Amino acid sequence: MENSFDSLLKYGLRILGKRDYTVFQIRKKIEKRCDDDRIKDKVVDYLISINALNDDRFCKNFIDLKILNGWGPKKIKFELMKRGISEELVDKYLKIYTLEQIKENIKKNIDKWIRIRGQINDNKDFEKLYKHLYRLGFDSDRILDILKVYKKSGGE
């Protein structure tokens, strides 16, 4: 176990240099290397004070990336909360995900699903697609609204 502030700070800066982490994630990583709570708290506080560790930045960047990757708001929220981000902070930044973006991402996911699996031929295919979209974190009502329109138009 490393119990020196300098060695833990060096470790924290090294891993933060590779990618962003939440305060919760860094705390867990440092806990594996140190058993002194005062030193752990000092390292985390210092990383926050120099803006190397910033939950707001992590949350906003994570949401932006996952919107581009076609995730729905529910899955994004779940994953952020799993990483130790507060519900209030998630909700604050999730507001940037507009209804139009959500609908567009559902449509993109439908198109991708069809490219990979072929046309939607029956109710069983629609059910599979619905479940896929729901697992991606989209709201049931929004999925059904778009699938109804899609079904009426013959899947085009």
C-alpha positions in Angstrom: 0.0 0.0 0.0 1.2 3.4 -0.9 0.6 5.9 1.8 2.4 8.9 0.4 0.5 11.9 -0.9 3.1 12.4 -3.7 2.9 8.8 -5.0 -0.9 8.8 -5.0 -1.1 12.2 -6.6 1.3 11.0 -9.3 -0.8 7.9 -9.8 -4.0 10.0 -10.0 -2.5 12.4 -12.6 -1.2 9.5 -14.7 -4.6 7.8 -15.0 -6.4 11.0 -15.5 -3.9 11.8 -18.3 -5.3 8.8 -20.2 -9.0 9.5 -19.9 -11.5 11.3 -17.7 -12.9 9.7 -14.5 -15.5 10.8 -12.0 -14.6 11.6 -8.4 -16.3 8.3 -7.4 -14.1 6.3 -9.8 -10.9 8.0 -8.8 -11.7 7.5 -5.1 -12.2 3.8 -5.7 -8.9 3.5 -7.6 -7.0 5.3 -4.9 -8.6 3.2 -2.2 -6.9 0.1 -3.7 -3.5 1.8 -3.1 -4.0 3.6 0.2 -5.6 2.8 3.5 -5.2 6.3 5.0 -8.5 8.2 4.5 -6.9 11.6 5.1 -4.3 11.1 2.3 -7.0 9.8 -0.1 -9.2 12.9 0.6 -6.2 15.3 0.2 -5.3 13.7 -3.2 -8.9 13.8 -4.5 -9.4 17.4 -3.2 -6.2 18.5 -4.9 -7.1 16.9 -8.2 -10.5 18.7 -8.0 -8.8 22.0 -7.1 -6.5 21.9 -10.2 -9.5 20.9 -12.3 -7.9 17.5 -13.3 -11.0 15.9 -11.8 -14.4 17.4 -12.7 -17.7 15.6 -12.5 -19.5 18.3 -14.5 -17.1 18.0 -17.4 -17.2 14.2 -17.3 -21.0 14.2 -17.3 -21.3 16.7 -20.2 -18.7 14.8 -22.3 -20.2 11.4 -21.5 -23.7 12.6 -22.6 -22.4 14.2 -25.8 -20.6 11.1 -26.7 -23.4 8.7 -26.0 -25.9 10.9 -27.9 -23.7 10.6 -30.9 -23.5 6.8 -30.3 -27.3 6.6 -30.4 -28.0 5.9 -26.8 -31.3 6.9 -25.2 -31.6 9.1 -22.1 -32.5 6.3 -19.7 -29.4 4.3 -20.4 -27.2 7.4 -20.3 -28.6 8.3 -16.9 -28.2 4.8 -15.5 -24.6 4.6 -16.7 -23.7 8.0 -15.2 -25.3 7.2 -11.9 -23.4 3.9 -11.8 -20.2 6.0 -12.2 -21.1 8.0 -9.1 -22.7 11.1 -10.8 -25.6 12.6 -8.9 -29.1 12.4 -10.4 -29.3 16.2 -10.2 -26.1 16.7 -12.3 -27.2 14.1 -14.8 -30.6 15.7 -15.2 -29.0 19.2 -15.6 -26.9 18.1 -18.6 -29.4 15.6 -20.0 -31.6 18.5 -20.8 -29.4 19.2 -23.8 -30.7 16.0 -25.4 -33.7 17.4 -27.3 -36.9 15.5 -28.3 -35.8 15.9 -31.9 -32.4 14.3 -31.2 -34.1 11.4 -29.3 -36.5 10.8 -32.3 -33.6 11.0 -34.7 -31.5 8.5 -32.7 -34.4 6.1 -32.6 -34.8 6.3 -36.4 -31.0 5.9 -36.8 -31.1 2.8 -34.6 -34.0 1.4 -36.6 -32.2 1.9 -39.9 -29.1 0.3 -38.5 -31.1 -2.7 -37.2 -32.6 -3.1 -40.7 -29.2 -2.9 -42.4 -27.9 -5.7 -40.2 -31.0 -7.9 -39.9 -33.0 -7.1 -43.0 -36.6 -5.8 -43.4 -39.1 -6.0 -40.6 -41.6 -8.6 -41.8 -43.9 -9.4 -39.0 -44.9 -8.5 -35.4 -42.1 -10.7 -34.0 -39.5 -8.5 -35.8 -41.2 -5.4 -34.5 -41.2 -6.8 -31.0 -37.4 -7.6 -31.2 -36.7 -4.1 -32.5 -38.8 -2.6 -29.8 -36.9 -4.5 -27.1 -33.6 -3.5 -28.7 -34.5 0.2 -28.7 -35.8 -0.1 -25.1 -32.5 -1.6 -24.0 -30.7 1.4 -25.6 -32.6 3.6 -23.1 -35.4 5.1 -25.1 -38.8 5.7 -23.6 -41.5 3.1 -24.5 -44.0 5.7 -25.8 -41.5 7.4 -28.1 -40.4 4.0 -29.5 -44.0 3.0 -30.2 -44.9 6.3 -31.8 -42.0 6.0 -34.3 -42.6 2.3 -34.9 -46.3 2.9 -35.7 -45.3 5.5 -38.2 -42.6 3.2 -39.6 -45.1 0.3 -39.8 -47.7 2.4 -41.6 -45.1 3.6 -44.2 -44.1 0.0 -44.9 -40.7 0.3 -43.2 -39.2 3.0 -45.4 
